[in-house]
Amino acid sequence: MRLYVGNLSYDTTDASLRQAFEAIGPVETADVVTDRYSGRSRGFGFVQMANDADAQKAIETLNDTPLDGRNITVAEARPRRDSADRGSRGGYGSRW
């Protein structure tokens, strides 16, 4: 199960995110999402737990707990919508 982790400190790294979740169970991936231009954390990330039971336990255990000085939000990740489903993002000519 893939988990969304929000309200991350800008100091949180992939390694520290992984370490926090490994206290619950095996972690397959732990990624802090960064801005493609600046490389700075965008304040959220995703963790893939090895099994659904550990993922559910991580939600129950780690949600609203401190990590690197901020209380994190942990929830089941929602599937990303296809770009065609998102509609126009605005800009020149987007209304015509």
Secondary structure, DSSP 8 states (H G I E B T S, - for coil): -EEEEES--TT--HHHHHHHHHTTS-EEEEEEEE-TTT--EEEEEEEEESSHHHHHHHHHHHTT-EETTEE-EEEE------GGGS-----TTTT-
